[in-house]
Amino acid sequence: MTPPPLPPPVRLLPAPAAVNHGGGLLGLGGEGLLACWWSGASEAGRDVAILCSRSDDAGRDWSPAAPASTPGARAAGAGAAAKSVGNVVLARDATGRVVMISGEVQSRRLLGLETCRSWRCGRVDFRVSADDGRSWSPPTRLDDRPGALPRSRPLHVDGVGDLLPVYRESGRPAVLVLDLAALAPGAPPAMRALPIPTHGPLLQPSLAPLGDGRVLAAMRDRRRRWVHVSTWSPGRPAWSAAAATNLANPGSAVEAFSDRPGRIVLIYNPGRRDRRTLSLAFSLDGMRFARGCDLAGEGRWGQAAYPAVAEIGPGRWGVLFSVEGKREMAFAVLDRAFLDACAGDAGLPGISPG
């Protein structure tokens, strides 16, 4: 079955800066959406700030982007001020607060000169909002390991807590187990880390529930080889060793979610060459994937990358991603009819709910 035409992605109102990337997305209920990303003259530059935009009509129109961070701020519990900020993740906790989790490059000065020039100085901070992202608490340090950064949304598992995927620039992914509702601005968080065993530099895990109670982590391959996956279940003490799937990866972030019980959707850049195409792939077991439709056709949006997904209503998912080589942010809606048809074209049978 040929999928119905996908409405063209909506470009968010342009930010004044040259680089816009690493976004997070959250459904606020009804047709409300919140999108946040980092923006500045250059990646990891001193002027970079986190910007947020809102939509009240399911992403057809967006408000002007407004800053949610201040360049050079020092998070509570941090050893130094931030040189810059990075990837943004958004979630709602059990009390209804909106939680923003973001990366930063922690400043390191020697004889008055900045010596930290890469994401290897990364750390993870959090902010909370009681008014759906209109205002935010000051930042608090969440993960103080050198090189630690977030990328994809957390996944709540009943009886366990909130699973937050993180990684270190050295290529060591992990999942933090914590309670988002217990995060208190200014206070050290309580959590534990579950490493994902790898045999190579894998980054930026994205989590999705499998139909049998397990959780899947899909990861980017810095070596530009394959999308890798690992699995975990509440009854197991550790994640399985990461294994390569049949999907090639050009060293770019992927986003996994489950649109139906037992079916995994992966948004990724196909091939090993570049990020000029952003596509969907489907799997029933989390290991063997079939490529489906293109979300952004080759070259149509320059380079399209770093997708972030949020459910925005029954049978609808929003996708936020950067386009034109990190210069702009774009948004698209995937509905169940489109995904079912796209999976059918990929040769993957549909799965009925329940």
Backbone hydrogen bonds, N-H to C=O, Kabsch-Sander energy under -0.5 kcal/mol:
donor,donor_aa,acceptor,acceptor_aa,energy
10,V,331,F,-3.3
12,L,329,M,-2.3
19,V,40,G,-2.5
20,N,326,K,-4.1
21,H,38,W,-2.0
24,G,36,C,-3.0
26,L,34,L,-2.0
28,L,32,G,-2.6
29,G,32,G,-0.6
32,G,29,G,-2.2
33,L,55,S,-2.4
34,L,26,L,-2.4
35,A,53,S,-2.7
36,C,24,G,-2.2
37,W,51,L,-2.2
38,W,21,H,-2.1
39,S,49,A,-2.5
40,G,19,V,-2.0
45,G,42,S,-2.0
48,V,45,G,-1.3
49,A,39,S,-2.5
51,L,37,W,-3.1
51,L,49,A,-0.5
52,C,66,A,-2.6
53,S,35,A,-2.9
55,S,33,L,-2.1
58,A,31,E,-2.9
60,R,57,D,-1.0
63,S,54,R,-2.7
66,A,52,C,-2.6
68,A,50,I,-3.6
69,S,50,I,-0.8
73,A,70,T,-1.7
75,A,73,A,-0.6
76,A,139,P,-2.4
78,A,75,A,-2.1
82,A,73,A,-2.4
83,K,105,V,-3.4
84,S,105,V,-1.3
86,G,103,G,-2.8
88,V,22,G,-2.1
89,V,101,I,-2.7
91,A,99,V,-1.8
93,D,97,R,-2.3
96,G,93,D,-1.6
98,V,129,S,-2.5
99,V,91,A,-3.4
100,M,127,R,-2.8
101,I,89,V,-2.8
101,I,99,V,-0.5
102,S,125,D,-2.2
103,G,87,N,-1.9
104,E,123,R,-1.8
105,V,84,S,-2.1
106,Q,104,E,-0.7
106,Q,121,C,-2.5
107,S,81,A,-2.7
110,L,113,L,-2.7
113,L,110,L,-1.9
115,T,108,R,-3.5
116,C,108,R,-0.7
117,R,115,T,-0.8
121,C,118,S,-1.5
122,G,119,W,-2.0
123,R,104,E,-1.7
124,V,143,D,-2.1
125,D,102,S,-2.8
126,F,140,T,-2.4
127,R,100,M,-2.4
129,S,98,V,-2.3
134,R,131,D,-0.9
137,S,128,V,-2.2
140,T,126,F,-2.0
141,R,76,A,-3.1
142,L,124,V,-3.2
143,D,124,V,-1.8
147,G,122,G,-1.6
148,A,122,G,-1.1
148,A,145,R,-2.1
149,L,167,Y,-2.5
151,R,165,P,-0.7
155,L,163,L,-2.3
157,V,161,G,-2.9
160,V,157,V,-2.1
161,G,157,V,-2.5
162,D,178,L,-3.1
163,L,155,L,-3.1
164,L,162,D,-0.6
164,L,176,L,-2.9
166,V,174,A,-2.6
167,Y,149,L,-2.1
168,R,172,R,-0.8
169,E,147,G,-1.4
171,G,168,R,-3.0
172,R,168,R,-0.7
174,A,166,V,-2.3
175,V,194,L,-1.9
176,L,164,L,-3.1
177,V,192,R,-3.2
178,L,162,D,-2.3
178,L,176,L,-0.6
179,D,190,A,-0.5
180,L,178,L,-0.6
182,A,179,D,-1.6
183,L,180,L,-1.3
187,A,184,A,-2.5
191,M,189,P,-0.5
192,R,177,V,-1.6
194,L,175,V,-2.8
196,I,173,P,-2.3
202,L,171,G,-1.4
202,L,200,G,-1.5
203,L,220,R,-2.2
206,S,218,A,-1.9
208,A,216,L,-1.9
210,L,214,R,-3.0
213,G,210,L,-1.3
215,V,232,W,-3.6
216,L,208,A,-3.3
217,A,230,S,-2.8
218,A,206,S,-2.6
219,M,228,H,-3.0
220,R,203,L,-2.2
222,R,201,P,-2.2
222,R,220,R,-0.6
224,R,221,D,-2.0
227,V,247,L,-3.0
228,H,219,M,-1.7
229,V,243,A,-2.6
230,S,217,A,-1.8
232,W,215,V,-1.8
236,R,233,S,-2.5
239,W,195,P,-0.8
240,S,231,T,-2.6
242,A,197,P,-3.0
243,A,229,V,-2.7
245,T,227,V,-2.9
246,N,287,M,-0.8
248,A,246,N,-0.5
249,N,225,R,-1.6
255,E,267,I,-1.9
257,F,265,V,-2.2
259,D,257,F,-0.6
259,D,263,R,-0.7
260,R,263,R,-0.9
263,R,260,R,-2.4
264,I,283,S,-2.8
265,V,257,F,-3.4
266,L,281,A,-2.9
267,I,255,E,-2.8
268,Y,266,L,-0.5
268,Y,279,S,-2.2
278,L,296,A,-2.2
279,S,268,Y,-3.2
280,L,293,C,-2.7
281,A,266,L,-2.1
282,F,290,A,-2.3
283,S,264,I,-1.8
289,F,287,M,-0.6
290,A,282,F,-2.5
292,G,280,L,-3.4
295,L,278,L,-2.7
296,A,278,L,-2.3
299,G,276,R,-2.0
299,G,302,G,-0.5
300,R,297,G,-1.9
301,W,297,G,-0.6
302,G,299,G,-1.1
304,A,275,R,-2.5
304,A,302,G,-0.6
305,A,322,S,-2.1
308,A,320,L,-2.1
310,A,318,G,-1.9
312,I,316,R,-2.0
313,G,316,R,-0.7
316,R,313,G,-2.3
317,W,334,L,-2.7
318,G,310,A,-3.2
319,V,332,A,-2.7
320,L,308,A,-2.7
321,F,330,A,-2.3
322,S,305,A,-2.4
323,V,328,E,-2.8
324,E,301,W,-3.2
325,G,303,Q,-1.4
326,K,303,Q,-0.6
327,R,323,V,-1.3
328,E,323,V,-1.9
330,A,321,F,-3.2
331,F,10,V,-2.3
332,A,319,V,-2.2
334,L,317,W,-3.2
335,D,333,V,-0.5
336,R,315,G,-1.8
339,L,335,D,-2.4
340,D,336,R,-2.9
341,A,337,A,-2.2
342,C,338,F,-2.6
343,A,339,L,-2.6
344,G,340,D,-2.2
345,D,341,A,-2.4
346,A,342,C,-1.2
347,G,344,G,-1.4
348,L,343,A,-2.6
